[in-house]
Amino acid sequence: MPGQGMTKGLTLFTTKGLIEDKKEYSLSNKEIAISYAVCETIKEYYYSDVEMFANFMKDLGLDLLNNSLHPNTPEGIGNLAAKSVIEACKSDGSNQYGEEEGSNGESYFNYVGYQPINSPDKNIDPNLWQPKYFSDGKGGTYAPGCLTPFWDKVEPLALK
């Protein structure tokens, strides 16, 4: 459909109701919309860095607290774009919100129940993943488990 991007049946963006005055398609307005889209999306995934992004937006003369979703403003367009991307990424298989079936509610929990065949000490099958030891910085070692064994189930947002 012209003017729309789709993933898993969700509209990522649409031109319906957007700014109609072509003079408003200025580079400045595009930069504002992109700044809000990036900032709002990054706040979702890098929430510990919100203060840094607030300062960045302030340096640009933009208000991080502007949550407008009005499609006739650059701020609203950016916020709508961020909201669409965030919504499209929920239930994508990454288990970011701990909501996948089989999860315990913890973000990125191993909801597929993967257990490695190989151990850090014994490689039974060299074609399969093997945990490795790392220094714990205190003279000991540890072998972390597979962080995201379900990543093959994640549906990409923009790739086919």
Protein Blocks (a to p, Z undefined) as FASTA:
>chain_A
ZZiaceehiafbdfehpafblklmcfklmmmmmmmmmmmmmmmmmmmlmmmmmmmmmmno
pafklccfbfkbfklmmmmmmmmmmmmmgonlnomnopaghiahiahiafkopacfbdfk
bcfblmbccdddddehnopacddddfblmlmmpccfkbZZ
